[in-house]
């Protein structure tokens, strides 16, 4: 493997494009990070300099074939089952009781996991919803989107290591996971009934409008906006809210805020909002 360095001009060109097309901030302090991650693409394409790579990315063929590959290695996909568990408690104790009273069985409760990564968040939602449905039956569907096509493939596969599933309560793990046959590399796969509740689609938050199939009752957009500047955050939240029914619930990550933003959300609890 040949390791090469990226010039300041090449970094400026790449980081400007990543910000303008995908909203992801790449300040000079992240030059080494970008260099390391894009090295994988140079190796895959048998290229020996970042100049060659930049020329390819900005070519018609590169724009068609390489941009998605590039963003797959650039984006960060940190997630866990039951991450920020207070949100799932709020689903069980407040959202589901209020939203399922008198609900027509033919009208599913629609939940969007915007920035679903490898699937831990939407499958946690599915487990929590399934548990509630045992006491008050209702129909629900979950829609997951992410910028990375590779990470969406992992979400669709729904296979997780023993380490990643260790935080899941044993009673839920036994109920909603199938254990793999390899005793050395223990893995667990989400049961078909839960996988069928989730549909997946690639989506770029920088799109001017979001081409999603319907409006939603609940939207999770957690720990995604931290990669954007405040102006971009406000635009993204407003576009998401265009797809959230009035009275619907919006969840942000614990380090995110709507302070001083012009968005149609009213805070219920820290990081939990109602669409107004």
Protein Blocks (a to p, Z undefined) as FASTA:
>chain_A
ZZddddfklmmmmmmmmmmmnopacdfklmmmmmmmmmmmmmmnopabfklmmmmmmpmk
lmmmmmmmmmmmmpccdddehiakllmmmmmmmmmmmmmgopafklccddddehjanolm
mmmmmmmmmmmmmmmgcddddddddfblklmmmmmnopacfklmmmpcfklmmmmpccdf
blklgcddddfklmmmpccddddfkbmbdcdfbdcfbdcdehklmmpcfklmmmmmmmmm
mmpcehiacdddfkbcfehiacdbdcfbghiacdZZ
